[in-house]
Amino acid sequence: MAYDLITMGRIGVDLYPLQTGVPLPQVTSFGKFLGGSATNVAVATARLGRRTAVITRTGDDPFGTYLHEALKDFGVDDRWVTPVPGLPTPVTFCEVFPPDDFPLYFYRLPKAPDLEIDAHELDLDAIRDARVFWVTGTGLSEEPSRTATLAALAHRAKSGATVFDLDWRPMFWNDPDEARPFYEEALRHTTVAVGNLDEVEVATGVREPHAAARALLDAGVELAVVKQGPKGVLAVNREGASAEVPPLPVTVLNGLGAGDAFGGSLVHGLLAGWDLEKTMRHANAAGAIVASRLECSSAMPTPGEIEAAVTAGAVK
């Protein structure tokens, strides 16, 4: 049976401070969580009742074992999560300064195993058959992951919904000009592009939301989703339909992971055949719920929690 969603990209261990408003040098205790944006999207979508899997790689170490155990606990198929001998499983630390300052510190040296995904090891038939396939910009930052990502997209040939999470992380690239040609190539193979204002600017050279959405459509996608932070989200499709939805009021504890919850709910809406307005309202609500919680993967909301937030018009 085909998967509802297969994602491809980052995985790692998130170590988040259990004290808020405390600089990292003074933090005394941390919580350990499954992390990585592509992996979190698979978790978020599984929480909504969908059959999901992730293509990624870990170190051959205890943290890698932990990630396999966590994926199984979340109901995400880990059959395509493989170890890379000699490379450590990535660890990410953050600082938590609500409402809008959450510095991230990535430990992905000498190289992250998830950038060692090889095109020759992909199950291309499963990728083609999945109802939704999700890739990220980070997967384009180094070889062999770059070639693997583009090969998967080319083989899928826009069957079903193919989502490109622009996922711009400047620490993984020398500069935006280096990234743009690979982003353009990925966009030619995808049906949905998702990104915030910084990310759409890297992909298209345009920052104004409506112009950026048009540029993404011109690049080949059928649906452009532009996240505008405090101004909410804009979605425009090739048929001319659009939705601009404000964010839900929420007391933010940790904004990290909100975008992945948004992504999981977006996938759920695409699979359900919802209209743009409903899809964006539910995705916004999912992101707001996770922003109100400390962790990412284990904070992903259930359908009932999202529905309650949409009905209330706020995260209680």
C-alpha positions in Angstrom: 0.0 0.0 0.0 1.3 3.4 -1.0 2.3 5.9 1.8 0.3 9.0 2.3 3.6 10.9 2.8 7.3 10.2 2.3 9.6 13.0 3.5 13.4 13.2 2.7 15.9 15.3 4.6 17.2 16.2 8.0 17.1 14.2 11.2 18.8 14.7 14.5 18.5 15.0 18.2 17.1 18.3 19.6 18.4 19.2 23.1 16.2 22.0 24.3 16.7 23.9 27.6 14.2 23.2 30.3 14.6 26.8 31.5 13.3 29.6 29.4 14.9 33.0 29.2 18.3 31.6 30.2 21.4 31.9 28.0 22.9 28.6 27.0 26.0 28.9 29.2 23.8 29.1 32.3 21.3 26.3 31.3 21.6 23.4 33.7 19.1 20.9 32.2 17.9 19.8 28.8 15.1 17.7 27.3 16.0 15.3 24.5 13.7 15.1 21.4 13.6 13.8 17.9 14.3 16.6 15.5 15.0 17.7 11.9 12.4 19.5 9.8 11.7 16.7 7.2 11.4 14.2 10.1 9.1 16.5 12.1 6.8 16.9 9.1 6.5 13.1 8.9 5.7 13.0 12.7 3.2 15.8 12.4 1.4 14.1 9.5 1.4 10.8 11.3 -0.2 12.4 14.4 -3.1 13.4 12.0 -3.7 9.8 11.2 -1.7 9.4 8.0 0.7 6.7 6.9 4.2 8.3 6.7 7.8 7.4 6.3 11.1 9.3 6.2 14.2 8.9 4.0 17.3 10.0 6.0 20.5 8.8 7.6 21.9 8.8 11.2 25.2 8.0 12.8 25.9 4.4 13.8 25.7 5.4 17.5 23.3 5.5 20.5 21.7 8.7 19.3 20.9 7.0 16.0 19.3 4.1 18.0 17.3 6.7 19.9 16.0 8.2 16.7 14.8 4.9 15.4 13.0 4.2 18.6 11.4 7.6 18.6 10.2 7.3 15.0 8.5 4.0 15.8 6.9 5.5 18.9 5.5 8.3 16.7 4.2 5.8 14.1 6.6 6.9 11.3 8.1 4.1 9.2 11.9 4.0 9.6 12.8 1.4 6.9 14.7 4.1 4.9 16.6 5.5 7.9 20.1 4.0 7.6 23.4 4.5 9.5 26.6 6.1 8.2 29.6 4.6 9.9 32.1 7.2 11.1 29.7 10.1 11.2 28.0 11.2 14.4 24.2 11.7 14.6 23.6 15.5 14.5 22.7 17.3 17.7 20.9 20.7 17.8 20.8 23.0 20.8 18.6 26.1 21.1 18.1 29.0 23.5 14.5 29.9 24.4 13.7 33.6 24.7 10.0 34.0 24.1 8.2 35.3 22.2 10.4 35.6 19.2 14.1 34.8 19.9 15.1 31.1 19.6 18.8 30.8 18.4 19.7 27.5 17.0 23.1 25.8 17.2 23.6 22.9 14.8 26.4 20.3 15.4 26.6 18.6 12.1 30.4 18.1 11.7 32.4 16.8 10.0 29.3 16.1 8.0 25.7 15.3 8.7 24.7 11.7 7.9 21.5 13.0 6.3 23.6 14.6 3.6 25.0 11.1 2.7 21.7 10.0 1.1 22.7 8.3 -2.1 20.6 8.2 -5.3 21.5 4.6 -5.9 19.9 3.5 -2.6 16.5 5.2 -3.1 13.3 3.2 -3.4 12.2 5.2 -6.4 9.0 3.3 -7.0 7.9 4.0 -3.4 8.7 7.7 -3.9 6.7 7.8 -7.1 3.7 6.0 -5.6 3.5 8.1 -2.4 0.4 10.4 -2.4 2.7 13.2 -1.1 6.5 13.5 -1.4 8.3 16.2 0.6 11.8 17.5 0.1 13.8 20.3 1.7 16.3 23.0 0.6 18.9 21.6 3.1 19.0 18.4 1.1 20.3 20.4 -1.9 23.2 21.9 0.1 25.8 19.1 -0.4 26.5 16.0 -2.4 25.4 13.2 -2.6 22.2 14.4 -1.1 21.8 17.0 -3.7 21.9 14.5 -6.6 19.6 12.1 -4.7 17.0 14.8 -4.0 16.9 15.9 -7.6 16.9 12.3 -8.9 13.9 11.5 -6.6 12.0 14.6 -7.9 12.7 13.8 -11.5 11.6 10.2 -11.1 8.4 11.2 -9.4 7.7 13.6 -12.3 5.0 15.5 -10.3 2.9 12.5 -9.6 0.6 13.2 -6.7 1.5 16.3 -4.6 5.3 17.0 -4.6 6.2 19.6 -1.9 9.4 21.6 -1.8 10.0 23.1 1.6 12.4 25.9 0.7 14.0 25.5 4.2 16.8 28.1 3.8 19.5 27.6 6.4 22.3 30.1 5.7 24.8 28.2 7.8 24.6 25.3 5.3 25.5 27.4 2.2 28.2 29.9 1.2 25.6 32.4 -0.1 22.1 32.6 -1.6 23.5 32.8 -5.1 25.0 29.4 -4.7 21.7 27.9 -3.7 19.4 29.5 -6.2 20.2 27.3 -9.3 19.5 24.2 -7.3 16.3 25.7 -5.9 15.2 26.5 -9.4 15.8 23.0 -10.6 13.9 21.5 -7.7 10.9 23.9 -8.3 10.6 22.6 -11.9 9.8 19.2 -10.5 7.5 20.1 -7.7 3.8 21.0 -7.4 3.8 22.9 -4.0 6.4 25.3 -2.7 6.4 26.4 0.9 8.6 29.1 2.5 8.9 32.2 4.7 9.9 35.6 3.3 13.6 34.9 3.5 13.2 31.5 1.8 11.1 32.7 -1.1 13.6 35.5 -1.6 16.4 33.0 -1.9 14.4 30.9 -4.3 13.1 33.7 -6.5 15.0 36.9 -5.8 11.6 38.5 -4.8 10.5 39.2 -1.2 7.1 40.9 -1.5 4.7 38.0 -0.7 2.3 38.3 -3.7 5.1 38.8 -6.2 7.0 35.9 -4.7 4.0 33.7 -5.0 3.7 34.6 -8.6 7.4 33.9 -9.2 7.0 30.5 -7.6 4.1 29.7 -9.9 6.1 30.9 -12.9 8.9 28.6 -11.8 6.6 25.6 -12.3 4.7 24.9 -9.1 0.9 24.7 -8.9 0.5 26.0 -5.3 2.7 28.7 -3.6 2.5 29.0 0.1 4.3 32.1 1.6 4.5 32.3 5.4 4.6 36.0 6.5 5.2 35.6 10.2 2.9 38.0 12.2 1.0 38.8 9.0 -0.1 35.2 8.6 0.1 33.1 5.5 -0.6 33.6 1.8 -1.5 30.7 -0.5 -2.0 31.1 -4.3 -2.6 28.4 -6.8 -2.3 28.2 -10.6 -6.0 28.4 -11.1 -6.0 31.9 -9.6 -7.5 31.0 -6.2 -5.9 32.5 -3.2 -6.3 32.7 0.6 -4.6 35.0 3.0 -5.1 33.9 6.6 -4.0 35.8 9.8 -2.2 33.9 12.5 -4.0 32.6 15.6 -3.4 34.5 18.9 -1.0 32.4 21.0 1.3 32.8 24.0 4.6 31.6 22.4 6.8 29.4 24.5 9.1 28.1 21.7 8.5 29.0 18.0 10.8 26.2 16.7 8.8 23.4 15.2 5.8 25.5 14.4 6.6 25.4 10.7 6.9 21.7 10.7 3.5 21.4 12.4 2.2 23.8 9.7 3.7 21.4 7.1 2.1 18.3 8.5 -1.3 20.0 8.6 -0.8 21.3 5.0 -0.1 17.7 3.9 -3.2 16.5 5.7 -5.3 19.2 3.9 -3.9 18.3 0.5 -4.7 14.7 1.1 -8.2 15.5 2.3 -8.9 17.8 -0.7 -9.7 20.8 1.4 -10.0 24.3 -0.2 -7.1 26.8 0.4 -8.9 28.7 3.1 -9.6 25.7 5.3 -6.1 24.2 4.6 -4.4 27.4 5.7 -6.5 28.0 8.8 -5.8 24.5 10.0 -2.1 24.7 9.2 -1.8 28.0 11.0 -3.6 26.5 14.0 -1.3 23.5 14.1 1.8 25.8 14.0 0.4 28.0 16.8 -0.2 25.0 19.0 3.4 23.8 18.7 4.6 27.4 19.3 2.8 27.3 22.7 4.8 24.2 23.7 8.5 23.6 24.5 9.3 20.6 22.3 8.8 20.0 18.6 8.2 16.4 17.5 6.3 15.3 20.7 4.3 18.5 20.6 2.7 17.9 17.3 -1.1 18.3 17.6 -4.0 15.9 17.1 -6.9 16.6 14.8 -9.1 17.4 17.8 -6.6 20.0 19.2 -6.3 21.7 15.8 -10.1 21.8 15.3 -10.5 23.2 18.8 -8.0 26.0 18.1 -9.7 26.8 14.8 -13.1 26.9 16.4 -11.9 29.1 19.3 -9.9 31.4 17.0 -6.9 31.2 19.4 -4.7 28.7 21.2 -6.0 28.4 24.8 
